[in-house]
Amino acid sequence: MAPHTLASASYGKDLVRILRVVREPSDPSCHRIAEYTVRCLLSGQSLVPSYTEADNSPVVATDSIKNTLNLLAKTLPGDTVLCPEKYVLHVMEHFLRRYAHIDGVEVDLIQHRWSRIALDADADGRPLPSLQPHKHSFIRDGNDVRTVRAYASRDGASRRGVVRYLKGGIKDLVVLKSSGSAFYGFLRDEYTTLPEVQDRIFSTAVDCEYAYSLPAAKPIDELLQAPAKLLPDFCAASSRAVAHVTHTFATHSSPSVQATLFKTAERILDDGACQAVADVELTMPNRHYIPIDLKWAGVENLKEDQAEVFLPTAHPSGLIRAKIARGDGGSKAKL
Ligand SMILES: O=c1[nH]c(=O)c2[nH]c(=O)[nH]c2[nH]1
């Protein structure tokens, strides 16, 4: 039999589900929560025999990986676990510190939405003067999620763990505007049937992923020893990124998905709260809404300014994707 080589490999636990509750010390009935779905994969040269020679001795069981994710979610300080980027950094640091034979740790995390329920009346139904956020009741007010993807591996010489990439993001943020979007002036040839439009529906499910540039080549344990000094404010950057996605979508008079996408990324990169972001990758499907022909009933519904009833079409959709980096070339040069 011809020899074959293991070209690449990683293993671990996927779909680890965790909810962390943090009780305010001054009022234990007031909670903050974070719900995550986590994938954590390990890799390393020492693991090769587990694939090629059925030698399980270097294998940290995927069950132990899951246990570790659960225990860290309990033992790390609440503020750390509630910040998904920080939790991920601690997870990577843990595996590289605890297992000298593990060379790389990859973590992908999804944070599910839970927003506080806002009450307009008290428990007895008496109206409140203004909306009051409840102390420990939450609502899933959207299917968009916050994401973190990261990879850390050992530095060749020192063997200390270094973050190779750390990316925050949002996924599946569904938006629609019924005006303020045009598409004209595009290439016309023998394949073109699409009419030019000055005003159309624009709907998309935004995926936005931004790469952080962390202090160059600092080992993860050092980053975590002085996090306030060395780490960006991940949550501020995340909420500003979401704000720019929605604000730009609503207010930019859109000549195309491409141009709106680029403007969104520019605004994120120009925001002081996103200084540590080196590049932004945006994916925007163009979910078409097609005016329905009602001529059969003698009703005009196709003219741009008279179209009122549309067919939402799931497929095909356009798909516009781009990564926008700072002028200096972005994350690759810095991480
Ligand atoms: O904003 C758009 N960009 C395109 O590239 C495109 N192509 C298309 O058919 N419609 C649109 N809309």
The ligand as a Tripos MOL2 file, in Angstrom:
@<TRIPOS>MOLECULE
LIG
   12    13     1     0     0
SMALL
NO_CHARGES

@<TRIPOS>ATOM
      1 O1        -27.2820   46.1220   -5.7700 O.2       1 LIG1
      2 C1        -27.2240   45.2910   -6.6900 C.ar      1 LIG1
      3 N1        -26.0230   44.8520   -7.1410 N.ar      1 LIG1
      4 C2        -25.8930   43.9430   -8.1550 C.ar      1 LIG1
      5 O2        -24.7530   43.5630   -8.5440 O.2       1 LIG1
      6 C3        -27.0980   43.4690   -8.7380 C.ar      1 LIG1
      7 N2        -27.3560   42.5960   -9.7400 N.ar      1 LIG1
      8 C4        -28.6900   42.5080   -9.8770 C.ar      1 LIG1
      9 O3        -29.3030   41.7520  -10.6790 O.2       1 LIG1
     10 N3        -29.3180   43.3410   -8.9690 N.ar      1 LIG1
     11 C5        -28.3350   43.9400   -8.2670 C.ar      1 LIG1
     12 N4        -28.3850   44.8400   -7.2550 N.ar      1 LIG1
@<TRIPOS>BOND
     1     1     2 2
     2     2     3 ar
     3     2    12 ar
     4     3     4 ar
     5     4     5 2
     6     4     6 ar
     7     6     7 ar
     8     6    11 ar
     9     7     8 ar
    10     8     9 2
    11     8    10 ar
    12    10    11 ar
    13    11    12 ar
@<TRIPOS>SUBSTRUCTURE
     1 LIG1         1 GROUP 0 **** ****
